Amino acid sequence: MSTVLLDTNIVSYLFKRDSRAALYAPHLLDRELAVSLMTVAELFQ
């Protein structure tokens, strides 16, 4: 299984259930998802 590092905007789309998240869904299936500490900080802001 390969790991995919998600950018802040993609994580935001997923959390908000934004329709744009569907564009990325095929690329996320059967992958281990990861976020950077900077992405976590940006989402908390």
Residue, then its C-alpha position, 0 to 999 in steps of 0.5 A: m500500500s502506498t502513502v499519499l501526503l494530503d495538502t491542506n486544501i484536500v483535507s479541508y474539502l474532506f472535512k467539510r464534505d465539499s463537492r470538490a473532494a469527489l475529484y480526489a477520491p479515486h486517488l485516495l482509495d486503497r492508500e494510506l493517508a498522511v498529513s504534515l504537521m503544518t497542515v494540522a496547524e493550518l486546519f486549527q487556525 
